[in-house]
Amino acid sequence: MSPTHRAESLVSRRAALAGGAAAVLMTAGGLGLVRLLTGGRSATTGSPPTPQPSAAAASASPAPAKTLPAPVKIGGGPVVGYSNKTMLGAYLELSGMSLREAVALRRKQLGRDYKIIHVFYAWTDSLPASVDGAPAGSIPMVSWRGTYHDDILSGKHDSLIRANARRLARDGKPKFLRWGWEMNGSWYAWSGPKNGNNPAGYVECWKYLRKLFKDEGADNISWVWSINWNSQPDTTANRFQAYYPGDQHVDWVAISGYNLHRERPATMFDELYREYAARKPMMISEVGSVDYGGNSKGDWNTQFGKYVASRPNIAAVCWFDTDTHRNYSETWRVDTNAHSLATYKAMARSRRFAG
């Protein structure tokens, strides 16, 4: 069955569990796209993407580098982040290929493996002990959907949460867990707008999950708190800072942002960087670019690589490297043309991305 991005429960070949449980790979949550990718808005269907800002907002000048915080030398919990060293990963889903085959293709094209392999799971799925087909030595990042706040805080899902904590802890190897991403949007069941405009409820859920994971001994998890780059609705009550659980509860801060309207990387990512990167390693957890023809996509790749190189505490980047996004015309894979692949390869093989 072909995977469907943002849908909850279609079986994907990517989601084989080492522990033998059947898994459903959530392909491509959290795009922040302009178009409606699926029609559903409930906890069990796909969700609409982020509306984009005006052209004026997209072309805003980046802040001078001197306004950015000083580097943090180390941090991030079990998966350590380093200043001036960026791990490159991807959500890698290529049409007609298994993950193992897609990994081999990228290895041949780029001359290296991805350091992080990003996978998506629905709330009721069994999470993976490992990711079948991932490169040796790579780090899984599991993006796990949530559900409505009251359903979590009532305790009705405790057995599910505890079982998944044990699965992720099974081999003891460090992993990223990106639970309830893009909570500052209006399209997911766990968002503030879907729960009575209540960011505090999201924070409670985050802490609740962390406690249950701790109870189960899942101390190999780096918790990734991941926003959408522009809040929807764009109100004071829904600002992304209102969803932050606190430094003691977050290992990495992260953000989704896509070049759909010629957005500059600084326009999308600098606000989060200024807010937290002085004390937390930062990840760009979903990123990709539209191809406007010619060298446009490759030129944006180059711009992005230079941006990351100028921000010491962006310690990880996960590309949205796929051509399987149903009902959307853009092909996000990195090799849509020779120039795009060449510029992406140059970034991937640069000293900064040697992490």
N, C-alpha and C positions, 0 to 999 in steps of 0.2 A: 504493500500500500504506500502510495506516495505521501511523504510527510507534509503537514500543513502548518505553516507558521502561525503562532498564536492560538492554535486549537489545543484543547486539553488532552485528548486521549486517542490520538491515532498512533498505531504501532509503527516504530521506525527501526530500520536496521541498525541505527547508531546506538541503540540503547541496551545492548546486551549486558546483563549484569554478571559480574564474576561470582556472585553468591548464588546464582541459579534462579533468582526471582525474575519474573517477566517485568520488563520496564517499558515505559512509554517515553520516548524522547520528544520533549517539547521543542520543536524547531522554530527558533527565531522569535522569541518574545522580545518586547521592548524596543521597537525600532524608532519611535519618534518620527513617523512618516506623515506626509500630508494626506495621502489617500486612505480611505477606509479599506482595511485589508480583509476584515470579516464583518458580518452584520451583527454578531452577538455582543451583548453588553453584560451578560450575567456572569456569575462565578464559574460557570461551566462552559462558556463559549468564548470565542475570540473577542478581541477588544479593539476599539478604534485607536489610531495612532495620534501622536502629538501634532496639533496644528503648529505651523512654523511662524516665526515672527515676520514682520514687514521687511522689505528690502533694506530700509534704513537701518533697522536693528541688525540685520545680517552683515552689513558692511561697516559696522562700528569699528573704530580703531582699537587695536589691542592695547592693554595697559602697558606703560613702560616697565621694563624688566625690574627696575629698581624698586617698584612697589610690591614685588613678590617676596614671599617669606624665604628665610634662610633654609638651607637643606637640613633634612634629618638624616643622620648617617645610617640608621638601622631601625627596623620596626616591622609590624605586620603580623605578629603572632607566629604560628608554626611555618607559614610561608613568608620568609623574610623578604622585605623590600630594601633596596639599596639606592642611595642617591647616585645620579649620573649613570645608572645602569638599568635598562628597561627590558623586562621579559616580554617577548612577542608571542602572542597566542592567537587563536582563532576559533570561532564557530565554523567548522569545516564540513559542509554538506554539499557535495557536487553530484549533479544528476547522473544516474547510471553507475555510480561508484560506491563501494563500501568505504567506510572510514579508512580502513587500512590502505585501500587503493588511492584514495584522495591524499593521504599522508605521503605515500610514495611519490605521487605526482609532484606535490609541492617540494618534497626533498630534492627531486631532480631539477626542478625549475629554480629553486632558491639556493640550493647548495647547503641547506640546513633544515632542521626540523623546527616545528613550532614548540615552544617551551610550555605553553598552556593549551589544553584542549577544552573548549567550552561546550557544555551540553545543557539541554533544557528538559525539565521534568514538571509534570502536573502535580498539584497538591497531594492527590491521593496515590501517586506512584510510589513504588519502592525505589529508593535512591541507590546508586551504584557503589559497590565496593571498589570497582575499578572500571575503566572505560576500554572496552574491547577495540583493538586496532589503533590505540593511541601510541605515539612514539615512546620508545623506552626512555625513562627518566623524565617524561613530561608530567606536568601537574594538572589534575582535573580541576575545572571550575564548574560546579554544579549550580545552575540557576534553577531555583525551586520556587514554583508559584506558591501563592498564599491563598487565603480565603477570607471571608468576612471576619472582622475583629472579634465579634461576640462569639463566633463559633470556636475560635481558638481559645479565648480566655475562659470559656465555660468549662474547658477540660474535655470536651467531647472527642477531641482528636489526640489526646495525650498518648494513646497506645501507638498511633501512627507516627507521631513525632519521635517517641522513644525508639521505636523499631528502626526508623531511618537514621537516628543518631548512632545506633549500634552498627548499622550497615556501613556508614561512612567511616566509623572508627575501626572496622574489622581488621584492616591490614596495618593500621597505625601510621600510614604514610600521610604526609601533609597534603591537605586539599583546601581549595577555596569553596566556600558556600556563599552563594549570592541569593539570599532569600528575599522575596517580595520586592523586586526591583521596580523602579519608576513609580514609587508610591506617591510622588508629587504630581502625577497625572490624574486624569479622570476616567481612565479606561479599564482599570483592574479592580477586582473585588476587594483587594486589600488596601486600596488607596484611601486617602483621607476623604476625598469627595464622595466615594461610594459608601462611606461609613459615617454619615452625618457631619461631614467637614471636620473630622476629628483626627488630626495628626497625633495627638497624645495616645489614641488607641493603637496606632501603629507602633509607637514606641513601647507600649505595654506588651504588645505581641512579640516584638523583637526580644525583649528581656525575658519573656516567658519561654520562648524557644531556647534561648541560650541557657537558661536554668535547667531545662529538661535535658539538653545535650550534656551539660556538665554532670548532671546526675547519672547519666549513662556512660560517663568516662570518655566522651568524644572530645578529647583535648588535642587532637591533631587537625582541628579545623581552624582556618583563618576566615573570619566573618567579614564579608564584603557588603558594605552599605552603599547602595547604588541608586542614584537619582536619575531623572531625565533632565536634560540640560535646560529646558525651559518649562516652568511649572504651568499646568493647566488645571483649574483657572489660575490666572496670574494675579493672585490676591495676597495681601499680607498674611492672612491666616493660612494660606497654602504654600508659603515660601518653604524651600527645601530645608532650611535650618530647623524648622519646627518638627521635622521628622527625625532629627539626629538623636540617637539613644544615649549619647555620651561617650567620651573617650574610652572609658573603662569597658564599654560593651562593643566597641567597633575596632577591628584590626586594620582594615583597608577602607578608604573612601573611593567611590567609583562613580562613573557617569556614562550615559549613552548620548551620542551625538552623531548625526549623519549630515554629510554635505549634500543637501537637496536643493538649496537656493543660493549656492555660492557662498555659504557661510565660511567665515574664517575660523580656524581652530581656536584662536584666542577668544573670539566672540562666544563660542560654545563652552569652553572649558575653564577659562580663567577665574570665573567667580568661585567655583568650587575649590580651585587651587589656592586662591587667596585665603579662603575661609579655613581650610583644614591642612594644607600640605606642609605647614611648618611643624606639624606634630603627628601626621599620619602619612604613610605611603599612599599615593594616588594611582588608581587604575582607570584607563579609558576602556570600559568594559564592553562597549559595542560601538563600532565606528566603520564607516564605509563612505563611498562617494558615487554620486551619479556621474555618468559619462555624457557630457554635453557635445561630444564629437571632437575630432582632432586630438590634441594632446591634453584636453581639459582634465581628464581623470588622473593621468599621470602627473600633471602639474600640481594637482591638489595633493597627491601622495607626497610629492617633494615638499610642498608647503607644510604638510602635517609632520613629516619627519624633522624638519627644521624647528617647528614649534616644540615638539617633544624634547629635542636636544637643548632647547633654551629653558626648559623647566626641570630642574634637577630631580624633583621628587615625584615625577611621573615614572613610577617604577614598573608598570605593566601596561600593555596595550593588547586588547583582543579584537581582531578584525572580524567583520561579518563577511566571511569568505564563502559565498554560496550562490548558486543559480537556481535554487528550488523554491523561491518565494512565490507561491501561487497567488494569482490575481494581482500581481504587481509587475510592471513591465521592466523595471530596472534589474539588471544582472549585477549582483554585488561582488561576484568573484573577482579576484585580483588580476586575472589574466584575460580580461575582455579584449585587450589589444596589446600589441608588442610594447608600446610606450608605457602603458599602465604597468605591465609586468616588470619592465626594466627599472622603472622608478621604485616600485615596491621592493624589488630585489635589492636595489641599492640601499634602501632604508633597512631592510631586514639583515643585510650583511655589514651594516655600519657598526662602528665600535660601540655606539650608544646602545644598540639593540643586541649586543652580544650576551646579554643576561640570560 
